[in-house]
Amino acid sequence: MLPFYLIGSLWTASLTTALAADTNKVTSPIGIYDSRAVAYAHFWSAPVQKQQREQVAAAQAARKAGNILKLKEYDAAFQAHQADLHRMVFSTAPATPAMESIKVRIPEIQKQAGVSALVSKWDEPGLKKFSGAARVDVTDQLVREFIQPDEKQLKMIQSIEKSEPLSPEKCEELIRNGGI
């Protein structure tokens, strides 16, 4: 029979080896992206711009018709949409509408990039799921799913990517106070 201290040592060694093997697993690379840049590009995409024009036209028609109630509804919807956009572009809110709009393309995007998943660089819980994986920045590829940025848009995207995002609290404060 093995002495007690030896059994404990063997158990500790096997546990340490099992833990090390688990954390050092080689996983396929993941694609990371700056959700702020993706949300910005999505906003400037043709379908979103068309929808914006239609909403403005509907609001103008309500104003012209004197339908104040409908005009207030459009205004409230516009304000809510703008606040959501600001959360996505200036802070770390997920770019859910953008990613949802290209969900059928995601498998092909992942294949082209050679990655197994797409995760926002601001999604800490999501990144932890792939802690051992190499990271490939796919922000530019995702941006180009929405727009071919002109010079002004490209400068804005680069500015977004270089800047630190606002904390969710600071972003909410600025939205409430009309600062953004």
For each residue, the residues with C-beta under 8 A, 3 or more apart:
1:
2: 6 7 10
3: 6 7
4: 7 8
5: 8 9
6: 2 3 9 10
7: 2 3 4 10 11
8: 4 5 11 12
9: 5 6 12 13
10: 2 6 7 13 14
11: 7 8 14 15
12: 8 9 15 16
13: 9 10 16 17
14: 10 11 17 18
15: 11 12 18 19
16: 12 13 19 20
17: 13 14 20 21
18: 14 15 21 22
19: 15 16 22 23
20: 16 17 23 24
21: 17 18 24 25
22: 18 19 25
23: 19 20 131 132
24: 20 21 132
25: 21 22 132
26: 132
27: 30 116 130 132 133
28: 115 116 133
29: 114 115 116 133 134 135 136
30: 27 115 116 117 118 119 130 133 134 135 136
31: 109 110 113 115 117 118 119 135 136 137 138 141
32: 118 119 120 121 127 135 136 137 138 139
33: 37 38 118 119 120 121 137 138 139 142
34: 37 38 120 121 122 139 160 161
35: 38 39 88 92 93 94 95 98 120 121 122 123
36: 39 40 88 89 90 91 92 95 160 161 165
37: 33 34 40 41 139 142 143 157 160 161
38: 33 34 35 41 42 95 98 99 139 142 143 146
39: 35 36 42 43 85 88 89 93 95 97 98
40: 36 37 43 44 89 153 156 157 160
41: 37 38 44 45 98 142 143 144 145 146 147 149 153 157
42: 38 39 45 48 95 97 98 101 146
43: 39 40 48 85 89
44: 40 41 48 49 146 147 149 153
45: 41 42 48 49 101 146 147
46: 49 50
47: 50 51 101
48: 42 43 44 45 51 52
49: 44 45 46 52 53
50: 46 47 53 54
51: 47 48 54 55
52: 48 49 55 56
53: 49 50 56 57
54: 50 51 57 58
55: 51 52 58 59 74 77 78
56: 52 53 59 60
57: 53 54 60 61
58: 54 55 61 62 74
59: 55 56 62 63 71 74 75 78
60: 56 57 63 64
61: 57 58 64 65
62: 58 59 65 67 70 71 74
63: 59 60 66 67 71
64: 60 61
65: 61 62 70
66: 63
67: 62 63 70 71
68: 71 72
69: 72 73
70: 62 65 67 73 74
71: 59 62 63 67 68 74 75
72: 68 69 75 76
73: 69 70 76 77
74: 55 58 59 62 70 71 77 78
75: 59 71 72 78 79
76: 72 73 79 80
77: 55 73 74 80 81
78: 55 59 74 75 81 82
79: 75 76 82 83
80: 76 77 83 84
81: 77 78 84 85
82: 78 79 85 86
83: 79 80 86 87 175
84: 80 81 87 88 93
85: 39 43 81 82 88 89
86: 82 83 89 90 91 171 174 175 180
87: 83 84 90 91 93 168 171 172 175
88: 35 36 39 84 85 91 93 94 95 98
89: 36 39 40 43 85 86 160
90: 36 86 87 165 166 171 174 180
91: 36 86 87 88 165 166 167 168 170 171
92: 35 36 120 122 165 168
93: 35 39 84 87 88 168 171
94: 35 88 99 120 122 123
95: 35 36 38 39 42 88 98 99 120
96: 99 100
97: 39 42 100 101
98: 35 38 39 41 42 88 95 101 102 142 146
99: 38 94 95 96 102 103 106 118
100: 96 97 103
101: 42 45 47 97 98
102: 98 99 105 106 109 142 145 146
103: 99 100 106
104:
105: 102 108 109 145
106: 99 102 103 109 110 118
107: 110 111
108: 105 111 112
109: 31 102 105 106 112 113 118 138 141 142 145
110: 31 106 107 113 115 116 117 118
111: 107 108 114
112: 108 109 141
113: 31 109 110 136 138 141
114: 29 111 136
115: 28 29 30 31 110 118 136 138
116: 27 28 29 30 110 133
117: 30 31 110 130
118: 30 31 32 33 99 106 109 110 115 138 142
119: 30 31 32 33 123 126 127 129 130
120: 32 33 34 35 92 94 95 123 126
121: 32 33 34 35 127
122: 34 35 92 94 165
123: 35 94 119 120 126 127
124: 127 128
125: 128 129
126: 119 120 123 129 130
127: 32 119 121 123 124 130 131
128: 124 125 131
129: 119 125 126
130: 27 30 117 119 126 127 133
131: 23 127 128
132: 23 24 25 26 27
133: 27 28 29 30 116 130
134: 29 30
135: 29 30 31 32
136: 29 30 31 32 113 114 115
137: 31 32 33 140
138: 31 32 33 109 113 115 118 141 142
139: 32 33 34 37 38 142 143 161
140: 137 143 144
141: 31 109 112 113 138 144 145
142: 33 37 38 41 98 102 109 118 138 139 145 146
143: 37 38 41 139 140 146 147 149 157
144: 41 140 141 147 148 149
145: 41 102 105 109 141 142
146: 38 41 42 44 45 98 102 142 143
147: 41 44 45 143 144 153
148: 144
149: 41 44 143 144 153 154 157
150: 153 154
151: 154 155
152: 155 156
153: 40 41 44 147 149 150 156 157
154: 149 150 151 157 158
155: 151 152 158 159
156: 40 152 153 159 160
157: 37 40 41 143 149 153 154 160 161
158: 154 155 161 162
159: 155 156 162 163
160: 34 36 37 40 89 156 157 163
161: 34 36 37 139 157 158
162: 158 159
163: 159 160
164:
165: 36 90 91 92 122
166: 90 91 170 171 174
167: 91 170 171
168: 87 91 92 93 171 172
169: 172 173
170: 91 166 167 173 174
171: 86 87 90 91 93 166 167 168 174 175 180
172: 87 168 169 175 176
173: 169 170 176 177 179
174: 86 90 166 170 171 177 178 179 180
175: 83 86 87 171 172 178 179 180
176: 172 173
177: 173 174
178: 174 175
179: 173 174 175
180: 86 90 171 174 175
